Amino acid sequence: RGLGAGANPTIGYQAAMESKDELRDALKGADMVFVTAGKGGGTGTGAAPVIAELAKELAALTVGVVTRPFAFEGKRRARQAEDGISSLREKVDTLIIIPNDRLLQVVERRTSVIEAFKVADDVLRQGVQGITDLITVPGLINLDFADVRTIMKDAGSALMGIGVAGGENRAVEAARAAISSPLLEASVEGARGILLNITGGNDLGLFEINEAAEIISSAADADCNIIFGAVIDPSLGDEVRVTVIATGFDRPAGGEQPVRQETSEKEPKGTPLFAEESKSSFDVDDDVLDIPSFLRDR
């Protein structure tokens, strides 16, 4: 009836189960499904595994991208989050977990609570976009859904790192920042597969792309399958952004695959890496926190 789950995962689960037919209809025909949620509350914790299971039943590549709650959200929410993550991990091909507490290392000290949640949601968005751009951006002829599926199908746990840099050595610095990102809870060395997205302005050079890719390749395991694309986004100006999705930490090693390289251009985007927004109110409904902000207003 449009009501929230009251931070109760059981209610979130039951609501999703009651709507299975509608959810199944919405998922039909999808090749890839992203299940995004803020873990710890009711809807994101309880409903996400149901949606993921339906997507897998429909043979869609299913990727979970979720946030682990801030410590200040309380121990109960933290426990519920871990239970929800465990349940979701069993239902998806790949699960990317973004630990909100680690975002405190990349935001300014004066950042408000509202802004902190906005940053968490935007990082979640970047994780999804870093994957979808590799598939949907026109011109990535040899880098398509099949390549991404190779990396993410039944890949298990995954980590994400984002690096941004400008100046003379921007590509190298962005790549190093990505693999040493506070968002990475483990080294990329243990990954079996890596998706690498290098995005820069109109002056992004082939030599820079090569340097950034070499940084990532040298940090990864010798048997790691690395697939990457380079995207031109004029809105970045002098900056280069490197997004690394490292997968397969809890899966057996597979055969060595060749590194793929492609370049493309895309229309400029007006939104910065971390949009600066502020609000004076701290009254946030607990259930609203379950839904990423970029989905909340739809």
C-alpha positions in Angstrom: 0.0 0.0 0.0 3.0 2.3 -0.4 4.1 2.0 3.2 7.6 1.2 4.3 8.9 -1.9 6.0 9.5 -0.2 9.3 13.2 -1.3 9.3 11.9 -4.9 9.6 13.5 -7.2 6.9 10.8 -9.8 7.4 8.2 -7.3 6.3 10.4 -6.4 3.4 10.7 -10.0 2.4 7.0 -10.7 2.7 6.1 -7.6 0.6 8.4 -8.8 -2.1 7.0 -12.3 -2.0 3.4 -10.9 -2.3 4.6 -9.0 -5.4 6.5 -11.8 -7.1 4.3 -11.8 -10.2 4.7 -8.1 -10.7 8.4 -8.3 -10.1 8.8 -11.2 -12.5 7.0 -9.3 -15.2 9.2 -6.3 -14.7 12.4 -8.4 -15.0 11.4 -10.5 -18.0 13.6 -9.9 -21.1 16.4 -8.3 -19.1 19.9 -9.6 -20.0 21.5 -8.0 -16.9 19.9 -6.9 -13.6 21.4 -4.7 -10.9 20.0 -5.1 -7.5 20.9 -2.0 -5.5 20.1 -1.5 -1.9 21.1 0.1 1.4 21.5 -2.9 3.7 20.4 -2.9 7.3 16.8 -1.7 7.0 13.6 -3.5 6.0 13.1 -3.1 2.2 16.7 -3.4 1.0 17.6 -6.2 3.4 14.4 -8.3 3.0 13.3 -7.7 -0.6 16.6 -7.7 -2.4 17.3 -11.5 -2.2 13.8 -12.2 -3.6 14.3 -9.9 -6.6 17.8 -11.3 -7.2 16.4 -14.9 -7.1 13.7 -14.0 -9.7 16.3 -12.4 -12.0 18.5 -15.5 -11.8 15.5 -17.7 -12.6 15.0 -15.6 -15.7 18.6 -16.3 -16.7 19.7 -12.6 -16.3 23.2 -11.8 -15.2 22.5 -10.6 -11.7 24.7 -8.2 -9.9 24.2 -6.9 -6.4 25.5 -3.5 -5.5 24.8 -2.7 -1.9 26.0 -0.4 0.9 27.0 -1.5 4.4 25.6 1.0 7.0 27.6 3.6 8.8 28.6 2.6 12.4 26.5 5.5 13.8 23.4 3.8 12.4 23.6 1.3 15.3 24.4 -2.3 16.0 21.0 -3.7 15.2 21.1 -2.2 11.7 24.7 -3.6 11.3 23.6 -7.1 12.2 20.6 -7.0 9.9 22.9 -5.7 7.1 25.3 -8.7 7.5 22.4 -11.1 7.5 21.0 -9.4 4.4 24.3 -9.5 2.6 24.7 -13.2 3.3 21.3 -13.9 1.9 21.9 -11.8 -1.2 25.3 -13.3 -1.9 23.6 -16.7 -2.4 21.2 -15.3 -5.0 23.5 -13.1 -7.3 26.3 -13.8 -9.7 28.4 -11.0 -8.3 28.0 -8.9 -5.1 29.7 -5.6 -4.8 29.7 -4.3 -1.2 30.4 -0.6 -0.5 31.3 0.0 3.2 29.9 3.4 4.1 32.3 3.9 7.0 35.2 3.9 4.5 33.7 6.8 2.8 34.6 8.9 5.8 38.2 8.7 4.5 37.3 10.4 1.2 34.9 13.1 2.4 35.7 16.3 4.3 35.3 16.5 8.0 32.6 19.1 7.9 30.4 16.8 5.7 26.8 16.6 7.0 24.9 13.4 7.6 22.7 14.1 4.6 25.7 14.8 2.4 27.3 11.6 3.6 24.4 9.5 2.5 24.4 11.4 -0.8 28.0 10.4 -1.3 27.3 6.8 -0.5 24.5 6.7 -3.0 26.6 8.4 -5.7 29.4 5.9 -5.2 26.9 3.1 -5.7 25.8 4.9 -8.9 29.3 5.0 -10.1 29.8 1.3 -9.5 26.7 0.5 -11.7 27.7 3.1 -14.3 31.3 1.9 -14.5 29.9 -1.5 -15.6 27.1 -0.4 -17.8 29.2 2.2 -19.7 31.4 -0.7 -20.9 28.4 -2.3 -22.4 26.2 0.5 -23.6 28.5 3.3 -24.8 28.4 3.3 -28.6 31.7 2.4 -30.3 32.9 -0.3 -27.8 32.7 -2.8 -30.7 34.8 -5.6 -29.2 33.7 -5.0 -25.6 30.2 -6.1 -25.1 27.8 -7.9 -22.8 29.5 -11.2 -23.4 32.8 -9.9 -22.2 31.3 -8.5 -19.0 29.3 -11.7 -18.5 32.6 -13.6 -18.6 34.0 -11.6 -15.7 30.8 -11.4 -13.6 29.0 -14.7 -14.1 29.1 -16.7 -10.9 32.0 -14.5 -9.7 31.0 -14.3 -6.1 32.3 -11.4 -4.0 33.6 -8.3 -5.7 35.2 -5.0 -4.6 35.2 -1.6 -6.2 37.8 1.1 -6.3 37.5 4.6 -7.8 40.4 7.0 -8.5 40.3 10.5 -9.9 43.3 12.7 -10.8 44.4 15.7 -12.9 47.7 17.1 -14.1 50.6 15.6 -15.9 50.5 12.1 -14.6 46.7 12.0 -14.1 46.1 8.5 -15.6 48.8 6.8 -13.5 47.7 8.6 -10.3 44.1 7.8 -10.9 44.9 4.1 -11.5 47.0 4.0 -8.3 44.3 5.8 -6.4 41.7 3.2 -7.6 43.6 0.2 -6.4 44.5 1.8 -3.1 40.9 3.2 -2.7 39.5 3.1 0.8 36.5 1.3 -0.7 38.7 -1.7 -1.4 38.6 -4.0 1.6 41.2 -6.3 0.1 44.0 -6.2 -2.5 43.1 -6.7 -6.1 45.9 -9.3 -6.2 43.4 -11.9 -5.1 40.9 -11.2 -7.8 40.2 -13.7 -10.6 38.6 -11.0 -12.9 38.8 -7.3 -13.2 36.6 -4.8 -15.1 38.5 -1.6 -15.7 36.9 1.6 -16.9 39.2 4.5 -17.8 37.3 7.8 -18.5 38.8 11.1 -19.5 38.3 14.3 -21.5 38.8 14.9 -25.2 42.6 15.0 -24.7 42.8 11.5 -23.1 45.8 9.9 -24.9 46.5 6.3 -25.9 49.8 6.4 -24.0 47.9 7.4 -20.8 45.4 4.6 -21.2 48.3 2.1 -21.6 50.0 3.5 -18.5 46.8 3.2 -16.4 46.1 -0.3 -17.6 49.6 -1.4 -16.8 49.3 -0.2 -13.2 46.2 -2.3 -12.7 47.6 -5.3 -14.6 50.8 -5.3 -12.5 48.9 -5.2 -9.3 46.6 -8.1 -10.2 47.3 -11.8 -10.2 49.1 -13.2 -13.2 46.1 -15.4 -14.1 43.6 -12.6 -13.6 41.3 -11.9 -16.6 41.2 -8.2 -17.2 38.7 -6.5 -19.5 38.8 -2.7 -19.9 37.5 0.1 -22.0 38.4 3.7 -22.4 35.6 6.3 -22.6 35.8 9.9 -23.7 33.7 12.2 -21.5 34.4 15.9 -22.2 32.7 17.0 -18.9 35.7 15.6 -17.0 37.9 18.3 -18.4 41.5 17.8 -17.3 40.6 14.9 -15.0 40.8 11.1 -15.6 38.6 8.7 -13.6 39.5 5.0 -13.2 36.9 2.6 -11.9 38.0 -0.9 -11.0 35.6 -3.8 -10.3 37.6 -6.8 -9.0 35.7 -10.1 -8.8 36.1 -13.7 -8.0 37.7 -13.5 -4.5 35.8 -16.6 -3.3 35.8 -18.6 -6.6 38.4 -21.1 -7.9 40.9 -19.9 -10.5 40.0 -20.2 -14.1 42.1 -20.1 -17.2 44.1 -17.1 -18.3 42.3 -14.8 -20.7 43.6 -12.0 -22.8 43.4 -8.4 -21.8 40.8 -6.6 -23.9 41.2 -2.9 -24.9 38.7 -0.6 -26.5 38.1 3.1 -26.8 34.9 5.0 -27.3 33.4 8.5 -27.1 30.2 9.4 -25.2 28.1 12.4 -24.7 29.3 14.7 -21.9 27.6 14.5 -18.6 27.0 17.5 -16.4 27.2 15.8 -13.0 30.5 15.9 -11.1 32.0 12.8 -9.5 30.6 13.7 -6.1 27.8 16.2 -6.4 27.8 18.8 -3.6 24.4 18.9 -2.0 23.5 20.0 1.5 20.3 20.1 3.5 19.7 21.6 7.0 17.4 18.8 8.2 18.6 15.6 9.6 15.2 14.0 9.8 15.6 11.0 7.6 13.0 8.2 7.6 14.7 4.9 8.4 13.0 3.1 5.6 13.9 5.8 3.0 17.6 5.0 3.7 17.1 1.6 2.2 16.6 3.1 -1.3 19.5 4.8 -3.1 18.7 8.5 -3.7 19.0 8.2 -7.5 16.0 5.7 -7.4 14.1 7.4 -4.6 12.4 10.1 -6.6 11.2 7.9 -9.4 
